[in-house]
Amino acid sequence: MSDLLLYIQLRLEPGCMGPQGKDHIEAFCKKENASPWQNQFATVSVVPRYDKTLPEWEYRVKNKLLSTEQANKFISMHDTTKPELEDDIESHMAEEIDAYMQGKL
């Protein structure tokens, strides 16, 4: 088993936070990055997705951008799949967004 850490950058669209998302996305990302989602082999950095030409997900190891195939291979070494990992992260983000927006109402 490798000691390498997978760094995942997740670009969140402001619309995922509702109609006023553009007013909250920057502060939400800053809050999330203060205590990021992580597991034993990966950590997530969250940034706003203003440029839709950029991918929603990026995977890096030692600052090297991984292809989808490389990311799949790395993740599979940890007894999970990329879709399962992304589902876990998306579920966590949905809960965090709900909690954040509840605090704003």
Summary of the structure (lengths in Angstrom):
residues: 105
radius of gyration: 14.2
end to end distance: 44.9
largest distance: 44.9
contacts: 258
relative contact order: 0.22
helix: 48%
strand: 21%
